[in-house]
Amino acid sequence: MGKKIFESITQELTGEFNIIARTSYALEEVLAKEIEGIGGQRIEILNRAVSFYGTKETLYRANLELRTCLRVLVPIYMFEVYNEVDLYRETKMFDWDKYLDLKTTFAISSDVYSRFFNHENYVALKVKDAIVDQLREVYGGRRPDVDLEDPDLRLHVHLSDNMCTILLDSSGDSLHKRGYRIGQGIAPINEVLAAGMIMLSGWNAESDFVDPMCGSGTILMEAATIAYNIAPGIKIEKFGFMKWKDYEPELWERLKVEAKSRERDFPYKIMGFDDSPKAILVAKNNIKYADLGWKILVRTLRLEKMTREDIPETGFALINPPYGERLEADTDALYKTIGDCLKQNFDGFSVWIISSNKDSLRNIGLRTSKKLTLFNGALECKFHNFEIYKGSRKTKYNKVETEEAE
């Protein structure tokens, strides 16, 4: 027998319900801290997700303000399942006309970690069949349509061993699609990962920020929205919850106005460089479209040509160099050039580099201060910190120790 864990999303704003925020590997604690900042309660860290409780206002704010969140989901139904018959029967028992009518298009996604099922698409198909069959009975043989591109309601099925949870997707598209990118480079980094890297680095928006290999500008734009406290979802025009039956546009507009009122000044510089004029042109267009044109400085400059006068005296630098996975490049030589540039020009900086190429990372030639593991898409990456000290400490602490880059 199924267990309903949350009957309806229609309730007073003071009523709290369970919300699941999904994120990337190793960003769970960063996301949990963000959720605490928007008023989330009973926060629990999960695998690549954070569970918390909040009101409809919290749900809207999560979509608008969480930088390291990919999707915001609301669990509505949980049940035990051991085979496809259980899955179909238990799904069909739920009262789906609370959320769907004949005019409501829908789509279903799934992730499956179960010994009883081994195909995500099959699980989604069986859930769809159960929903459609129940609604046919309700509406005299008629049924709502499936729309995979732009549905009115997105459902997500999470199947972990014998426990199946069906969730409403309040976000629609993935929240890494901030709405500011109109062009991209050859190997762009995910916006959620970029924000997470910045927040993991310890940069507190109280110093200058530099990306010497900025590509299309994603890291720079995420740094700028953090520095100026601009809500990451402020330019997104459509969210999944906007098509829900209980959507409150007045509440949403109020939350956007309040988010704008929390924006702040930033007295330091955010600077980016790249050796590709085409990449810099794309970055400039993206930055302009994001309304960050006067907040970020970018220009074409090769690492080999960089001098100490090109960058601020101290600050943070974050670099996402080519890994050799999608770009044809002599990565060993490139990483040696990066290390040489850092030693010559970035004294006084805390520098972070992400890469999946552990062998080439050794060619940086600097001692690693901190090491983290992240995922850029499917690629397992190392996120290394190098403290570039001034004066005599430079020789003592920055000698080549290749084992530190493993």
C-alpha positions in Angstrom: 0.0 0.0 0.0 1.4 3.4 -0.9 2.2 6.0 1.7 1.3 9.6 0.9 4.0 11.8 2.4 2.6 15.1 1.1 -1.0 15.4 0.0 -1.1 18.7 -1.8 1.0 21.7 -2.6 -2.0 24.0 -2.1 -1.7 25.4 1.4 -1.1 28.5 3.5 2.2 30.1 3.1 2.9 29.4 6.8 2.5 25.6 6.2 5.8 23.8 5.8 6.5 20.9 3.5 9.6 18.8 2.4 11.7 20.2 -0.4 14.7 18.5 -2.1 17.4 20.6 -3.7 19.7 18.7 -6.0 23.3 19.7 -6.6 26.7 18.4 -7.9 29.1 16.1 -6.0 30.9 17.8 -3.1 28.7 20.9 -3.2 26.2 19.5 -0.7 27.5 21.4 2.3 27.8 24.7 0.4 24.2 24.3 -0.7 23.1 23.5 2.8 24.6 26.7 4.0 22.7 28.6 1.2 19.5 27.0 2.2 19.9 28.0 5.8 20.3 31.6 4.5 16.9 31.6 2.8 15.2 30.2 5.9 15.1 26.5 5.2 14.4 24.3 8.3 15.3 20.8 9.3 18.2 20.7 6.8 19.7 17.3 6.0 22.6 16.6 3.6 22.0 13.7 1.2 24.0 12.4 -1.7 24.2 15.2 -4.3 21.1 16.8 -2.7 19.9 18.6 0.4 16.6 17.9 2.1 14.9 20.7 4.0 11.5 22.0 5.0 10.0 25.4 4.0 6.9 27.2 2.8 5.9 28.2 -0.7 7.9 31.3 -0.2 11.0 29.2 0.6 10.4 27.2 -2.5 10.2 30.2 -4.7 13.3 31.7 -3.1 15.2 28.5 -3.5 14.7 28.7 -7.3 15.6 32.4 -7.3 18.5 32.6 -5.0 20.4 29.2 -4.6 23.6 29.4 -6.6 24.7 25.8 -6.2 21.3 24.1 -6.8 20.4 22.3 -10.0 16.8 21.6 -9.3 14.2 22.1 -6.6 11.9 19.2 -6.1 8.8 18.6 -3.9 8.1 14.9 -2.9 4.4 14.1 -3.1 4.2 10.3 -2.9 6.4 7.5 -1.5 5.8 3.8 -1.7 7.5 0.4 -1.6 8.1 -1.4 -4.9 9.6 -4.7 -5.8 8.5 -5.2 -9.5 6.8 -3.5 -12.3 3.3 -4.6 -11.1 3.9 -2.8 -7.8 5.2 0.3 -9.6 2.1 0.5 -11.9 -0.4 -0.3 -9.2 0.9 2.0 -6.5 1.3 4.9 -8.9 -2.2 4.5 -10.2 -3.6 4.7 -6.7 -2.5 8.3 -6.2 -5.0 11.0 -6.8 -3.4 12.6 -9.9 -6.3 14.9 -10.8 -5.0 17.1 -8.0 -2.2 18.1 -10.3 -3.3 17.2 -13.8 -6.3 17.8 -15.9 -7.0 17.4 -19.7 -5.3 20.7 -20.5 -2.2 20.0 -18.5 0.8 18.6 -20.4 3.3 16.6 -18.5 6.7 14.9 -18.7 8.4 12.3 -16.4 12.1 11.8 -15.7 13.7 9.2 -13.4 16.8 8.0 -11.7 17.1 4.4 -10.6 19.4 2.8 -8.1 17.7 -0.5 -7.5 18.3 -4.2 -7.7 14.7 -4.6 -8.8 14.9 -2.3 -11.8 17.8 -1.6 -14.2 16.3 0.8 -16.8 15.4 4.4 -16.0 13.3 5.0 -19.1 11.3 1.9 -18.4 10.5 3.1 -14.9 9.4 6.5 -16.3 7.3 4.8 -18.9 5.4 2.6 -16.4 4.7 5.6 -14.2 3.4 7.5 -17.2 1.1 4.6 -18.1 -0.3 4.4 -14.6 -1.0 8.1 -14.5 -2.6 8.2 -18.0 -4.7 5.1 -17.3 -6.1 6.6 -14.0 -7.0 9.9 -15.7 -8.7 8.1 -18.6 -11.0 6.6 -16.0 -11.6 10.0 -14.4 -12.2 11.8 -17.7 -14.2 9.2 -19.6 -11.5 7.9 -21.8 -9.7 11.2 -22.5 -6.2 11.9 -21.1 -3.7 14.8 -20.9 -0.8 14.9 -23.4 2.9 14.2 -22.8 5.2 17.1 -23.8 8.9 16.4 -23.4 10.0 19.9 -24.5 7.9 22.4 -22.5 5.4 20.6 -20.2 3.1 22.3 -17.8 4.1 19.8 -15.1 7.4 18.0 -14.7 7.4 14.9 -12.5 10.5 13.1 -11.3 10.7 9.5 -10.1 13.5 8.5 -7.7 13.8 4.8 -7.1 16.3 3.7 -4.5 16.4 0.0 -3.9 12.7 -0.8 -3.0 11.6 2.8 -2.2 10.0 4.9 -4.9 9.4 8.6 -4.5 7.5 10.7 -7.0 8.4 14.4 -6.9 7.2 17.6 -8.5 9.9 19.6 -10.3 9.4 23.2 -9.4 12.4 24.5 -11.5 11.5 23.4 -15.0 14.9 23.7 -16.8 18.0 23.0 -14.8 18.9 26.1 -12.7 22.4 26.2 -14.1 20.8 27.8 -17.1 20.9 31.3 -15.6 19.5 33.1 -18.6 22.5 35.2 -19.2 24.6 33.0 -21.6 24.0 33.8 -25.3 27.3 32.2 -26.5 29.8 29.7 -25.2 33.3 28.6 -25.8 34.6 25.2 -26.8 34.5 23.6 -23.3 32.3 25.7 -21.0 32.0 25.0 -17.3 28.6 24.5 -15.7 27.4 27.7 -13.9 26.4 25.8 -10.7 29.9 24.2 -10.6 31.5 27.6 -11.2 29.6 29.1 -8.3 30.4 26.2 -6.1 34.1 26.4 -6.9 34.1 30.1 -6.0 32.3 29.5 -2.7 34.6 26.5 -1.9 37.7 28.7 -2.6 36.9 30.9 0.4 36.7 34.1 -1.7 34.4 36.3 0.4 34.1 39.2 -2.1 36.5 41.3 -0.1 39.4 41.3 -2.6 40.0 41.3 -6.4 39.1 38.3 -8.5 41.0 37.2 -11.7 40.4 34.4 -14.2 43.4 34.4 -16.5 41.8 31.8 -18.9 38.3 33.0 -18.8 36.9 31.5 -22.1 33.2 32.6 -22.5 33.2 34.2 -19.0 31.1 31.8 -16.9 33.4 31.9 -13.8 33.7 35.7 -14.0 29.9 36.2 -14.2 29.3 33.9 -11.3 31.9 35.8 -9.3 30.2 39.1 -10.2 26.8 37.9 -9.1 28.3 36.8 -5.8 30.2 40.0 -5.3 27.2 42.2 -6.1 24.7 39.8 -4.4 22.7 39.4 -7.5 20.2 36.6 -7.4 21.3 33.9 -9.9 17.8 33.2 -11.1 16.8 36.9 -11.6 17.0 36.7 -15.4 15.3 33.3 -15.7 11.8 33.9 -17.2 10.1 30.5 -16.7 10.1 28.2 -13.7 8.1 25.0 -13.4 6.1 26.3 -10.4 4.6 29.1 -12.6 2.3 26.5 -14.2 1.2 24.9 -11.0 -2.5 25.4 -10.0 -1.6 27.2 -6.9 1.0 29.6 -8.4 1.0 33.1 -6.7 2.5 35.7 -9.2 2.1 38.4 -6.6 4.3 36.5 -4.1 6.9 35.8 -6.9 7.0 39.5 -7.9 7.5 40.5 -4.3 10.4 38.1 -3.8 12.1 39.4 -6.9 11.8 43.0 -5.7 13.2 42.0 -2.3 16.1 40.2 -4.0 16.9 43.3 -6.0 16.9 45.4 -2.9 19.6 43.2 -1.4 22.1 43.9 -4.2 25.2 45.7 -3.0 28.3 47.6 -4.2 31.6 45.9 -4.8 34.8 48.1 -4.5 37.2 45.6 -6.0 38.0 44.4 -9.6 36.8 41.3 -11.4 39.1 40.7 -14.4 39.4 38.1 -17.1 41.9 37.3 -19.8 42.1 34.8 -22.7 44.4 34.2 -25.6 41.5 33.8 -28.0 40.0 37.0 -29.4 36.9 35.0 -30.3 36.5 33.8 -26.8 36.8 37.3 -25.4 34.2 38.5 -27.9 31.8 35.8 -26.7 32.6 36.7 -23.0 31.9 40.4 -23.7 28.6 39.6 -25.3 27.5 37.3 -22.4 28.6 39.9 -19.8 26.7 42.6 -21.6 23.6 40.5 -21.9 23.8 39.7 -18.2 23.8 43.4 -17.4 27.3 43.0 -15.9 29.2 45.1 -18.5 30.6 47.7 -16.1 31.3 45.1 -13.4 33.7 42.9 -15.2 36.9 43.7 -17.2 38.0 41.3 -20.0 40.6 41.5 -22.7 42.7 39.3 -24.9 46.1 38.4 -23.4 48.3 35.4 -23.6 49.7 33.9 -20.4 53.2 34.2 -21.7 52.7 37.9 -22.3 51.2 38.6 -18.9 53.1 40.9 -16.6 52.7 41.9 -12.9 51.2 45.2 -14.0 48.3 43.5 -15.8 46.6 42.2 -12.6 45.8 43.6 -9.1 48.3 43.5 -6.3 46.6 40.7 -4.4 43.4 38.6 -4.5 42.0 35.3 -5.7 42.4 33.6 -9.1 40.4 30.7 -10.4 41.5 28.8 -13.5 39.6 26.2 -15.6 42.3 25.2 -18.2 41.8 22.7 -21.0 42.0 19.1 -19.7 42.9 17.5 -23.0 39.6 15.7 -23.1 37.8 17.8 -25.7 40.6 20.1 -26.9 43.6 19.1 -28.9 46.5 20.7 -26.9 49.9 19.9 -25.5 48.5 20.1 -21.9 51.8 19.3 -20.2 53.4 22.4 -21.8 50.3 24.5 -21.2 50.2 23.6 -17.5 54.0 24.4 -17.2 53.2 27.8 -18.8 50.4 28.3 -16.2 52.8 27.5 -13.4 55.4 29.9 -14.7 52.9 32.7 -15.1 51.7 32.2 -11.5 55.2 32.2 -10.1 56.1 35.4 -12.0 52.9 37.4 -11.7 50.6 36.1 -9.0 52.6 36.6 -5.8 50.1 37.5 -3.0 47.3 35.5 -4.7 45.4 32.5 -3.6 45.0 30.5 -6.8 42.6 27.6 -7.5 42.8 25.3 -10.6 40.4 22.6 -11.6 41.4 19.8 -14.0 40.7 16.2 -14.7 44.2 15.8 -16.0 46.2 14.8 -12.9 49.4 14.1 -14.9 49.4 17.6 -16.4 48.7 19.2 -13.0 52.1 18.1 -11.9 53.6 20.4 -14.4 52.2 23.5 -12.5 55.4 23.1 -10.4 53.9 24.6 -7.2 53.1 23.0 -3.9 49.4 22.4 -3.4 47.9 23.9 -0.2 44.4 22.2 -0.5 43.0 19.5 -2.6 39.3 18.7 -3.3 37.6 16.4 -5.7 34.7 17.7 -7.9 33.0 16.5 -11.1 32.7 18.6 -14.2 29.9 16.7 -15.9 31.1 13.1 -15.9 34.7 14.0 -15.5 36.3 13.5 -12.0 38.4 16.6 -11.4 40.9 17.7 -8.9 40.4 21.2 -7.5 43.8 22.4 -6.2 44.7 25.5 -4.3 48.1 27.2 -4.6 49.1 30.0 -2.2 51.6 32.2 -4.1 53.6 33.9 -1.3 55.6 37.1 -1.6 59.3 37.5 -0.8 61.4 34.8 0.8 58.5 32.5 1.5 58.1 32.0 -2.2 61.2 29.8 -2.3 60.3 28.0 0.9 56.7 27.1 0.2 56.5 27.0 -3.6 59.2 24.6 -4.5 58.3 21.8 -6.9 56.7 18.8 -5.1 55.1 16.7 -7.7 53.5 14.4 -5.2 51.3 17.3 -3.9 49.6 17.5 -7.3 48.5 13.9 -7.4 
